[in-house]
Structures are given as structure tokens and as C-alpha cells.
Amino acid sequence: MDKKKKNIFVKGAIPPILVADSIAKHASKTDIGAHSIFLGQIRADQIDGKTVRAIEYTSYDDLALNKMSEIREAIFEKYDLTCMHIYHSIGTVLTGEICLFVFTSSGHRKAAIAACEEVVERIKNELPIWGKEIFEDDTHQWKVNR
């Protein structure tokens, strides 16, 4: 993959060590004054008397990665960021596990926070990624973003 089309997908849950390593790697970047981090976690929602135990994510990879490249470019143009990292799970993620990690860095907090929030909203609204909610009784339904 070329530099602009970064692979954001991680098989299964996003490991906490990935989050910690991402933060630690920025300690030497002394022009950064703020980081904003969003971690999406699978909830054990109750739906029609059933409890969600996992979400299985699928995507149209090429289209999703192309769209993510467009979003990255737009966010870098709009905000004064030093860097941005995005990871989204593919496959099965159990309740309590992390499925989305967005990490934005800037010289100042307002840009980092606003960029992070916009990236999360755009991922949810624009990327062809689908979640199948799997219930404790092994039945399922396609997730509806609220």
C-alpha cells in the first residue's frame, strides 16, 4: 500500500498495547502539545430481550481505504495536526474489547480534539464497514448506528 492509502484494519480486537505504543512513540515529538484519543468499545446492549456478546465487522476494504485516505487528507487540510492514527477492527470483537482507535496530535488541544471528533463521525457515516451484532444465543442482526 502506498503512503496515502494506509491500512487501518486490525484483525479482531485492537490490543491495548497498540494504544500504549502509539502514545509512547510520540514522546520524542516535542512540537506536540496535545493528543486526543477516541476508543470505541463493544457494549453488551440489550435488544429485544437478548444481550449482545460480540460484533463481527466486515468491510468493502478497497472502497473503505480509499475513502479513509480522502478523510485523512481533508482533516489534515482543515486542522493544524502533526499526526493522526486510525485503527478499526475487522472480524469478531467481544463485548468489552476495543474496536476503533482514533488518535490525533497537534500543537494545541482544540485542533486535536475537534479533528478526533470529526474523524470518528466521518468513519461512522462514510466508511463501508458493517457490524453484525451476535447475541448470547448465537442469533444475530445487522447493527444500526445510533
N, C-alpha and C positions, 0 to 999 in steps of 0.2 A: 504494500500500500504506500502511496506517496504521502508526503508530509501533511498536505491539506486534508486528506481523507484518512483520518485516524480511526483505528478500530476501537469503538467504545464498548464492545461486548465482552462480558466475562461469563464463562460457563458456570452456572449455579450462583450461589450467594456471593456477594462481594466480601472478601475476608477482611476482618478488622486490621490486619497487618498491612494491607494495601492502603487503607486510610492513614494509618500511623506513618508509614513510609513516605507517603505523599507530603504529609506535613513536615516530617523531619528533613526531607530533601530541600526544603525551602529556607532552612536556617542560614544558609550561606548567601542568600539573595537579599542583600541589605537595602535595596531600593523598595522592598515591600514593607508596607506599614499595616496592611490588613488582609485577612483571609475571610472568606465567607464559605461555609460548608453546609450543604444540604445532604442529609442521609434519609433515603426513603426506606421504610421498614414494612414488612408484611404484617398486617393486622389480622387477628382472629375474629373477623367480622361475623356477626350472626345474621344470616339471611334466610328468611322463611323457615326458622327453627333449626337451621343447620349451621355448623361452625366451619369457617374456612381454616384449613390446615396448611395450605400451600398455594402458590400461584405458579403456573407454568407459562413462561414467556416465550413467544415466538415473534419473529420479525421478518420483514422483507429486507434482508441485510443490505443489498446494494443501494436500494432507494433510501433506507434509513441512514446509511453512512453518507450518502451524497447530501441528503437534507441536513444532517448534523454539521457537515462542512459549511453549508450555507449559513446555518445558525451561528456557528463559531465566528465566521467572518463578520457577520452583521453585529454580533455582540462586541467583538474587538473594535469595530469601527465606531460603535455607539459609546462605549465606556473606555476609560483610561485604565486598562488592565495590563498587568505584567505577565500573567499566565492563567490558564483555565484547564482543568482536567475533568473529564466526564467518563463515568463507567456505568453501564446498565447491564443487569443480569439477563441471560438467555437460559432457558431451561427451567428447572424446578427450584423454587426458593421457598423454604418453610417459614411459617409464622415466626416472628421474632428476628428473622435474618434480614440483612441489608440487600436491597435490590437496585438502588440508584444512589450514586455518589457524584455530586457536583461540587467542585472546589474552584473558587475564583480568587485571584490575588490582585492587589492594586497597591498603589502608594497610600491610598486613603480609603477608609471604611465605606463611605457612601457608594462609591463606584463598585466595590467588591460585593456589597450586599444587593444592590439593585441588579447587577449583572447576574448574580447567582439566582435570584428570584425569577428573572426573565428567562434564563436558560431552562430552569425547571418547568415553567409554564409552557414554553415552546416545545420541549421534549414531549410533555403530556399531550399537547394539542396537535403537533405536526408530524411526529415520527410514526411510521407504520410498525408499531410494536403492539402486540396484543397479549393480554393476560387471561389465562383460563384459571378461574378460581376452583380449586379442588377442595371438596368438603371432607370432613372426617369419615363420612360413609362412602367415600370414593366416587360419589357423583360429582358433577362439575357444571359450571356455567361460565360464559364469557364475561369478563369483568367490564363494568361500566364505570368510567372515570367520573367522579363527582366533583 
